Amino acid sequence: LNKKFNFAEDFDKKFIFSQLKTILKKKKKNLLYLIPIGLKDVINTQNLKTSFGLSGMKNFTPGNNARLVDDLIENNALIFTKTTTAEFAVHFIDKKKNINPHHKDFIAGTSSTGSAIAVAIDALPITIGTQTGGSILRPASYCGIIGFKPTFGAIDRTGVLKTNDSLDTVGIFSKSIIGIEDTFSTLSRFNNDYPWTKNYLENLKKFKKKRSHKVGIFNKNFKLISNFDKRILDFTNRFLKKNSNLKIFEINKHLNLISKIHRHHDIIYRKSLHYYSNKSGLINKKISRELKNYLFYGKKISAKNYLKSLDFKSNCNKVFDTFFYDNYDFIIIPTTSSVAPRIREREKNDTCLIWSFLGYPCITLPVKKKNINKMPFGLMIIANKYNDLSLLNFSKNIYKKLNV
């Protein structure tokens, strides 16, 4: 499978058998007992190389595990392989490592592409990715699988490539919501040692008491909607109308505010990316022209404009967090503006980056209708912060109905 789809970066049979021997001796069957898991190649592993998608770092071994890797090992999961990523987890990935499993002429995504492909072709049941813009949600949508981006900070990022302190989020790919739940529960440590995680459990209790749920949707008043394929929007609207237990409300407030997010995200991300790439010596390594240009743009952003964008982010969160909490349980929208673009076509803006900016948990569920270029697409559900468990619970019923 890897020869055909190029989703793996480092793989060591001896390491896998060594893990098997250790796990079988323990005989303790945790949620992830003997589950093979792939890790995006920006996550430190002591026994596998970590190249961050850079050709000049193919033989780099960090010498330690990321915190989440230790958590997986402690819970008897199998660290199986590193999965391909874009250069420094940005946008630029070799087209040979970006083959959509549904059709070779279409892309599979960008930064967390290898993790999405590995699940889509059934090479692995669970993989871990990261998202700063849309790097989990987009590949999952394009490849027809489930992608989950939790609340910002829900999964520890120690030992994971840092590109932006306020945006980088660790997430999970699978074809099973239960698999995502088990992995998320393992990595999020819901216990008394982490008192703030009680928010997730308390919110889940409140959610289960509700008989119906208020769902926000966007209409044509939201300018970004014009990017979306009409057939995908029509399918989404028909699907939502069929679900009688959903109370549907159009979102008409703060549209101008969230429409500005793409511009401010770009400033915050590029400035931070230039800082961390410069600090790591990346600029002096062999990188593509596209990445160099991207980093050069970040260098030109002034500290004043960067701080203005951070202020905007803080204000945006204050306003929209309250609005979301007061009016809706969830927001539902197609994950991407279209099915996967053809190779060399540009992706149109969607809302994935907005939810990364606001730090909300999101899940994309596959719609396998294949009536647009015979390709799948995703339906995305967004919840307010610390409602991850409620989101996963709610998504189970939606997923069943999507694929009846």
Sequence and secondary structure as in RCSB ss.txt:
>XXXX:A:sequence
LNKKFNFAEDFDKKFIFSQLKTILKKKKKNLLYLIPIGLKDVINTQNLKTSFGLSGMKNFTPGNNARLVDDLIEN
NALIFTKTTTAEFAVHFIDKKKNINPHHKDFIAGTSSTGSAIAVAIDALPITIGTQTGGSILRPASYCGIIGFKP
TFGAIDRTGVLKTNDSLDTVGIFSKSIIGIEDTFSTLSRFNNDYPWTKNYLENLKKFKKKRSHKVGIFNKNFKLI
SNFDKRILDFTNRFLKKNSNLKIFEINKHLNLISKIHRHHDIIYRKSLHYYSNKSGLINKKISRELKNYLFYGKK
ISAKNYLKSLDFKSNCNKVFDTFFYDNYDFIIIPTTSSVAPRIREREKNDTCLIWSFLGYPCITLPVKKKNINKM
PFGLMIIANKYNDLSLLNFSKNIYKKLNV
>XXXX:A:secstr
 HHHH  EEE  HHHHHHHHHHHHHH    TTTT EEEEETTB  SSS   TT GGGTT   SS  HHHHHHHHT
T EEEEEE   GGGSS   GGG B TT TTBB  STTHHHHHHHHTTS SEEEEEESSSTTHHHHHHHTSEEEE 
STTSS  TTB  S TTT EEEEEES HHHHHHHHHHHHT STTSGGGHHHHHHHHHHHH SSEEEEEE TTSGGG
GGS HHHHHHHHHHHHH TTEEEEEE SSHHHHHTHHHHHHHHHHHHHHHHHHHTTGGGS   HHHHHHHHHHHH
S HHHHHHHHHHHHHHHHHHHHHHHHH SEEEEESSSSS  BTT      SHHHHHHHT  EEEEEEEEEEETTE
EEEEEEEE TT HHHHHHHHHHHHHHHT 
